[in-house]
Amino acid sequence: LEIMYPEAAAVHAERIAHAPETIDPDVLRRLRIGMSIPPETTDTAHRLRREFRRRVDELFESVDVIVTPTIPTDVPRRDAVDLAASTRDVARFTYAWSLYGGPAMSLPCGTHPESGMPVGMQLVSAPWREHVLLRAAAGVEDLLTDRT
């Protein structure tokens, strides 16, 4: 958030200043959060992102695909959460890979035992290795199809 929110706020700065009523209130709240993040914090986040990318590049020298849950919880109801406050928690597995910059995708892999909502499995590969990611996804789909 220390990178995404300030960048989004910068892109929309004129609209925030002159026509905030044209922005969804929840989005406007997140943009204003971005405006409040000090540049030093964003600079530190950029440095940490570079280190994260370097370390993941090293990992992809020995593995082809990383698998994680898409989200760490059941799918939240929109009316039951504060989107600005919960975004970090709900998207913690996807944010990291957006920061990394390699291809990532989510496949349905079942349903939540209580809500019945879909559960996602996220697959990630190194930059420019989409063919590896798609081959892995096809293999996972074949395995999941065989189970049903």
N, C-alpha and C positions, 0 to 999 in steps of 0.2 A: 504494500500500500504506500510505502514511502517513496516509491517511484511512480506507480500508476496514478495515484490521486493527484500529485502535483503536476504531472504531465497533462492529465485531463483538464485540470483547472486552468493551466496555461493556454490550452487550445480554446477553451470556452470563456476566457477572461472577459472579453468584450460583451458577450451575451450575459454573463453573470452580472456585470456592472450595469448594463442598460436595459435588459429584458429578462430578469430572473423569473418572472411569472410565466415565461414560456418553457421553463424547464420543470420536469416532474419534481415534486418536492423531495422525494428520496434521493434522486440524482443530484439535485441542487445541494442537499445536505452533504453528500459525499464530495462534491466539488469544493464546497467551502472547507471541508476537512483538509482537502489537498492544498488549499490556499494557506492554511495555517501551519503546514509542515515546513520547518526551517530548511533552507538550502543545504546547510551542513548535514542534516539528516539524510537528505536525498543523495548528497555526494557520498556519504558513508554507505548507503544502500547500493549505489552503483559500484563501489569498490568491492563490496561483499558479493554482488552478482558476478563480477569478473572472476573472483576466486571460486565461486560455486560452479561456473561454467568450466573453468579449468579442471576442477576435480571430477566433474561428471564426464568431461571428455576423456580423462584418464580411465574412468570406469568403463566407458564404452569401447576401450581398447580390448577388454576381456569379456564383455557381454554384448548381446545383440539387442535385447529388449528388456525394459524394466516394467514390472506390473505393480500397480497400486489400486486401491479402491478409487473411484472417481470422487466421491465425497465420503467423509468419515461418519456420517449419520444417516438416518432415514431422511427421505426428501421432506424438507420442512414446508409447511403450509404458508403461503404468502401472507395470509392475514394473522399468522401466529408468531411471526418473527419481525424484528427490527432489521431490515435488510442491510443498512449501513453497519450496524453493530455485528451482525452475524456473518457478513460476507467473508471475513478473514477465516472464521472457523469452518464454514461450509466449503470454501474453495481452497483450503490449505494444501490439498494434493494437486490441484490443477495450477495454482499460482506458481509453484516451483518450476513446473515444466514450461509455463509461459515465459518465465524469466530465463530459462535455459535456452530456448529458441529452437529445439529440435521438434520433429513431428510428434504429435500425441493424438490419441483418439480414445473414445470411450465406447465400450461394447456392453449391451445389456447382458447380464449373466445370471439373472434370477430375479426374485422378488423378495421384498422385506417381509419377514415372517409375521409382523404385527400389522403393518399398514397395507401390505400387498402392492406397494409402489415398486417400480423397477429399481434394481440395483445395478450400478455400473462398474465395470472393470476398465481401468485406464492403462493403455499400453503406450510406451514412449521409446523412441529410438534416437540415434545420433542424427545431427543435421545431414540432410541430403541422403538419408537412408530410408526414405518412404517405402521403397520396395520391400525392405526387411520388415518394416512395421506392418505393411499390408499382408505380407505372407504370414506373419505371426497371427494377425487378426483372423485371417481365413482359417488357420489351424485351430484357433480357439473356437471359432463359430462351428467348425466341424465337430469338435469335441462336445460342445454344448448341445448341438443338434442330435448327436448320438445318444445323449442322456435322456432326451424326451421321448 
